[in-house]
Amino acid sequence: MTQKKSIIGELDSVEEFERQPVPTNKLKSLKNFIGMYAGEHTAGTEFVIGPLFVAHGVSALDLLLGLFVGNTLAVLSWTFLTAPIAVKERITLYFQLEKICGKNLVTVYNIVNALMFCFLAGSMIAVSATAVGIPFDMRMPHLSDTYPNSISWVVAVFLIGSVITIIAMYGYNQVSKFANIAAPWMILVFIAAAVSVFPQLGIEQLSDFWPIANEVIWKGIPLEGQSKFTFWHVTFFAWFANMAMHIGMADLSIFRYAKKWQYGLASATGMYLGHFIAWMASGILYALFLYQSNNSTEFAPGPIAYNAAGIAGAICVVIAGWTTATPTIYRAGLALQAIVPGSKTWKVTAFTGLITTVAACFPGLVMQLLDFVALYGLMLMPMGAIIFVDYYFADKFKFTQYYAQVKGIKFNLSPGLVWVLTLALCLVFNFNFGVDIFFLGLPGWFVAAFLYVILNKMLQKNV
């Protein structure tokens, strides 16, 4: 009983500054952000996204060029859009939106935001579960699976989900500490696993790599039932895989702890070590699996990594899922905590972890990960444009910054209309004109920014 009270007391003492600026003595060094971004983006999802590029028939040249351009644009987005606002205001995304939109509108946004983060974290837990099930000969998910396929799968998911949730409950300090410990090792395992299978793919010397890459790994031919991806798909996916975090401004909650806005460049460790190297490495492992299994539809990152790097590969899959799911559950917990400000963050995070773990039981989250990542970024993107315009252009266009706070209202119609109209327009272009969801984020952001200026000029004039 005493030990239980001690743990609860420790959790209750965790202060995340949900409704006030982070004080100067709580700011974090650059090392914390380097480790967190490297850990979060060298993750379980990398064991899914890299193989899905192979399945969608990306060519080797399109992959290399697309990853370089897209990841560079992502780093620039974090550095010049998100980090400067974060270090000036030092408040969470949710508190900042409350000042602009009002409590009631932000409540709707926070619910959508939290659910999206829960589903994303759930896919990472599912990836880790494929490795945990290896010793028990667990039936692995297939590309066509949507629902849980066995009791052992559910047990493995809940085991992983429990550990991840406990880490997230201890707050940002433990999230960043865990990532710093795990990141360097994981990156090395990704690289070692890919290099170790070179001989099995026919790569005996460095000069063999490019011909094999074009003929065996990224052949430019999609698997049966999969659409064809090009340079543009890779570029926009690499840029907007984390759309919600940078141009959607979710990482205001992370960079509010940064001493300088230049710490936004720390995202490069995640983009180049994680999204560049890890996506390529996992694609190589999957290409070997397809070659050896005669294009099997089984899709289980754990066994694929285990076959290439043994126990180290399987452990890497488990840890990789943890390092991304943990900060994602942390973000989701902050979103839900903003709805009930008086609640303890750790309790909300525990509830969030339960939702996430239940979602992870459904393998369909993993199998449709590319589309889901694009969709959740698109859903949250308009609010990022609203924050950017409200912060930088209120004086220029002569409308009131932080309008809901200034006027004391709970629902600001202007951002509400911007959110709905932007998403409706994106859906029209997706369904009626066949524009791929990967390509809607960029024009959608500018549409949201333009609408916010126009609607503020119209609606605030009459107040």
N, C-alpha and C positions, 0 to 999 in steps of 0.2 A: 504493500500500500504506500509506504514511504517513497519507494522507488518510482511508483506511478505518479505520485504528487510531484516528485522532482522533475520528471519528464514533462508533465503538463506545465509546471512552473517555468521550465526552460523554454517551452514553446510559446507560452504567454508573453515571455519577455522579448520575443523576436519583434523588432520594430522595423516596419517597412515604409514608414512615412507616406501612407496612402493619401493623405489629404493635406500635406504640407511639403514645402521644399526640403530636399535632402540637405542637412546641415554640412558645413564645410568639413568638419572632423570625421564625417562618414564617407567621404569621397574615396574612390578606389583608384589604384595605380593602373597604368597601361597594361601591366602584366595580367591583371584580372580579365580584361577585355580580350586580350590576345588568346588566353586560355579558354575563355568561355566560347568565343566564336569558333575557334579551332575545334573544340569539343562538340559544340552543338551542330556544326556542319560537317563533321567527319562522323557520320552517325548511321543509325539503322536504316534510315531512308536511302542513304547512298547505296546500300546493298539492293535497293529496289529500283531506283531511278536509272543507274548505270545499265542494268540489264534491260530495262524497258526501252532505252534508246536502241539497244541491239535488236529487240523484238520489233521495233517500229522501223527498222531498216535504214538507220542513219549511216551515211558513208563516213569513212575515216576522216577525210578532209573537212567535211561539213561539221563533224563533231569537234575537231580541234579548233577550227576557226570560231565556231559558234560558242564554245565554252570560253574561249579567250575574250571575245567581245562582250558576251552576256555577263560574265562574272566581273569584268572591269566596270561595266555600267552599274552593276549592283553595288560595288564598293563605293563608287562615286555618289550613288543615291544615299547610302548611309551617311557618308562623310559630309555632303553639302546640303542635304535636305533634313535629315533626322537629327544628327548630333548637335548642330548649332542651336536649334530650338530647345533641345533637351537640356543642354548645359546652362542656358539662360533662364529657363523657367524652373528646372529641377523638380518637376511634378510628374505624376503618372499620366499616361495617355488618357485615362478615364476621368481624372480630375480636370484635366485640361479641356476635354470635350464637355464636361458638365458646365464649365464656365461659358462655353460657346452655345451649347445646344439646350441646356436645361436638364434637370434631373430625370424627367419622364422619358425624353427622347434617348438619353444616354442609357437608361435602363434597358430599353429595347436593343440598342446597339451592343451593350455589354453581354446580354444573353446570347445574341447571335455570335459575337466575338468569342465568348467562352466556349460555346458549343463547337465552333470551328476549330479552336485550339485543342479541345478535348478529342475530336475526331482525328486531328493530325497526330497528336501524341499517341492516340490509340493505335495508329498504323505502325508507329515505332515500337510500341510494346509487342505488337504482333510479330514484327521482324525478330525481336529478341527471343520470343517464344519458340520460333523455329529452331533455334540453337539449343535451348533448354531441353527440347523434346528428343534430341538425338540419342542420348543413352537409353531412352525408353522405347525406341523404335516407334515413335509417334507418327501417325499418318499426317503427312505434310499437305498444305493447301496447294491447289492447282489454279491455273490462270482463270478458270471458269467458276471457282468457288466463291460464294457470297456468304453463306451461313456457317456456323461452327460445325466441324465434321466429326468431332469426338469429344468425350468427357476429358480425356487427357489434354487436349488442346486448351480447353477452358481452364483446367487446373494450372497449366503452364503460364497462361496469360495472367491469371490472378496472382500467381507467385511473383512474376516480374512486376506487375502493376503495383503491388504492395510495397516493394522495395523502392521503386521510383517515387511513389507518392510520399513516403516517409522522408526521403531526401529533400523533396520540394517543400515539405511542411516546415523545414528549418530555415527557410528564407534564402535571400539572394547570396548571403555569405557562403552557405553550404553548397548552393548551386554552382557558384563560380569556382569554389575550392575543388569540388568533385571533377569539374571539367578540366581544370589545370592539371590534375593528377593523371587523368585518363587520356587526354588528347595526344601527347607525344607518342605514347605506345601504340595507340590505335592507328595513327598515320603510318607508322613503320610496318605494322601488320598488313595493312591494305597494300602497301608497296611490295612487301616481301611475298605475300600470297600471289600477287599478279606475276611477279618475276619468276616465282617457283614453277609456274605452269607453262612458261615459255617453251621448254623442250617438247611438251606434249602437244603444243600447237604447231611445232615445226620451226621454232625460232632458236637457232643454234648460235647465232652471233648477231650483233647489233644491226648489221645491214639487212638481216632477214625480217626485221620488225615491220617495216612499212609495207612490203608486199603481202605479208601474212595479215596485217591489220586490214588491208583492203579486200583480201580474198577470203579470209576466214572469220575475222572478228566483226568488223563493221562493213559488211558486204554491200550495203545499200539496198538490200532486199528485205522487206518486212515479212515476219512470220504470218502464216495463214490466219486471217481474221483480224490482223492489225493494220492500222493506217500507215501511210508512208510519211516519215519526218524528213525535213530538209534543214539546211543551215539556219533558216529563219526560225523554225520551231526550236532548235537548240538554243539559239541566241536569246529569244524572248523567254524561253523557259528558264534559262540560267539567270537572266536578269530579274524575272518576276516570280521565281520559285519562292522568294521571300518578300513578295510585294507588300503583304500586310505589315511586315516589320519595318521596311524603309519608306517607300512612298505612302504606305498606309499608316505610318508613324507609330506602330505598336512599340517599337524599341525606344520611344521616349522614356518608357518605364525602365529600360536598361541603362541608357546613356545619361540619365539624370544623376547617376553615380560617378560620371566621368569628370576628371579635373579640367580637361580641355576638349573642345569640339573636334580637334584633330584626332582624338581617339577613335573616331569613326573609321579611320583607316585600319583599325584592328580587325575589321570585318574581312580584310584581305586574307587573313589566315584561314578563315572558313571557306572563302570563295575559291582560293587557289589550291590549298591543301585538301580541302574537303570536296567542294563541288567540281573541281577540275581533276585532281589526281584520283580521288576516291571514286568518282563516277567512271573514269576510264578503267581503273583497276577492277571494279566490280563488273564492268562490261566484259572485260577479258575473262574473268572467272565464269561468267554466264555463257560466253561463247564456247568455252571448253565443255561446259555441262551440256549444251545443245549438241555439240559435235559428238560427245561420248554417248548421249542418250537418244540420238536420232530425233532431235527436236521434240523432246518430251514437254508436255504442258505443265508438269510439276513446277511450282515456283516457290522455292524455300531457300532463302539466303543462308540459313544456318548450315544445312548440309553442303551447300555449294562452297562456302568458306571452309568448312571442315575438310572436304575432299582436297582442297588446295593447300591448306596450312595446318591441318590437324587440329589439335585441341586449342592452340593459340587462335586459329581462325574462328572457331566456334565461340570462344570467350570474347573475341573482338566483336562479334555480332551482338552478343548480349550487352556488352558495355556500350557499344555504339548506339544501341536503342536507348539505353539509360541516359546518355549525355545529351540527347536531343529531347526526349520526352520530359525530362526533369524541368528544364527551363520553360518548356511549353506549358506544362501543368502549372508552373509558377505564374506564368502570364495569365492563364485562364483563371486561376484563383484570385488574382488581383482584379480581374474583370468582374467576377461575381461578388467579391468583397465590396466593390464600389457600389453595388446595389443596396447592400445593408452595411453602411459604414461602421456601425457599432460592433459588428461581429469580429471575432478573432480571425486573423488571416489564416492561421494554421488549420482551423476548423473548416473554413471554406475550402482550403486547398485539399483537405482530406476528402471532402464531398466531391470536389472536382476530380480527384484521382479515382474515385469509385465510378463516376460517369465514364471517364476515360477508359478504365479497365473493362467495363461492360462493352463499350464500343469496340475495343480491341479484339473481342471474341469473334468479330465478323471479318473474315479474311478479305471480303470485297473491298474494304478500305485500302488494303495494300494493292490489290490487283488494279484498282482504278486511281492509283495515287497521283499520277501526272495530271489527270483531269481534276481531281479533288484539290490539289495544291493550287492550280490555276483558278478554280472556282472560289476557294476561300479568300485568296488574295483579292480577287475581283469584288467580292462582297464587302470587304473592309476598305478598299482603296478610296472611295469617295470621301470618307471622313478624313483621310490623310490630306487630301487636296484642300478640304475645308480648313483644317488646322493651319496649313501652310499659308493660304490666302489671308485668313483672319490675322495671323501673326505679322506678316510682312506688308500687307497691302491695305489694311483698314484705313490708315491715314491717307494714303494716296488716292483711294477711291471714295473717301469720306463716308465711311460707315462705321458703326460702333464695334470696337473690338470687345470680345467677351460679353456679347450682347445679353445673354441670359443672366449672367451674374450682375451686370449693371442694372438691368431692368427688373431683376428679381422674379423672372418667369421660369416655369418648369418645362415648357415646351416651346422651343424656338422653331417656328414654321419653316424658315428659310433653309437651314441645313437638312431638315426632314424632307423637304421637297427635293433638294439636291440629291440626297441619297436615293430616293425612290426613282426620280426621273433618270438619273445616270444609269442605274441598274436596269431600268426598263429599256432604255435605248440600247444598252449592251445586249440584252436578250433579243431585241428585235434584229440586230445585226447578226447574232449567232443563229437564231432559228429561221429567219426569213431570207437572209442573204448568205448563210453558210460560212460566216467569218469565224475561224477557229477561236476558241476561248483564250488561247495563248496570246492572241494579238489584240485583245480588247482592252487590256489594262492601261496602255500608254494613252491612246486617244480618250479613254474613259476618264483618266485623271485630269486632262485638260478640259474636257466637257464639264466635269464637276467644278473645277476652279472657275470657269467662265460663268456657269449657272449661279454659283454662290455670289459672285460680284453682282450680277444682274438682279437676282432676287433680293439681295440686301438693299440695293438701291431702290427697288420698288417697294418692299415691305416696310423698311425702316423709315421711309419718308413719311409714312402715314401714322407713325407712332408719336 
